Amino acid sequence: MIQHRSARAVSGQGAERSGRRAEAIASWWLRLSGYRVLARRYRSPVGEIDIIACKRRALVFVEVKRRGQEGDGLAAVDPANRRRVTRAATHFLAGPGSAVGRAAETIRFDIIVVVPWRRPRHIRNAWIAGLDRTADAGW
């Protein structure tokens, strides 16, 4: 018996594959720019972070978006998405990344937009979250 996949399942798989490719391109771009990639697709109970990287004494949480146009990628990082990434970053800093977090002088949230046939666009300090390490002596 032949089973047919629903259109939603097929498109979901394509989006997953496309997202993984965009994350690979973004990781490559960060490495070329002098960053050290610490983790990709970090999953926590509260959310996922596409890339965690560092450069000098900055710890950077990166959200990667692949879209047909740059503006669409930026618009896709809405307040709910930012809260999810921020909560996942808090989880990372409280657990496996606590030593990295203590060593970092700055903690940043960036966005990398990947558009086909164009260089990735890296937006540094894309948003501010309540992760000011001077305000919390535990970090």
Secondary structure, 3 states (H helix, E strand, C coil): CCCCCCHHHHHHHHHHHHHHHHHHHHHHHHHHCCCEEEEEEEEECCEEEEEEEEECCEEEEEEEEECCCHHHHHHCCCHHHHHHHHHHHHHHHHCCCHHHHHHCCEEEEEEEEECCCCCCEEECCCCCCCCCCCCCCCC
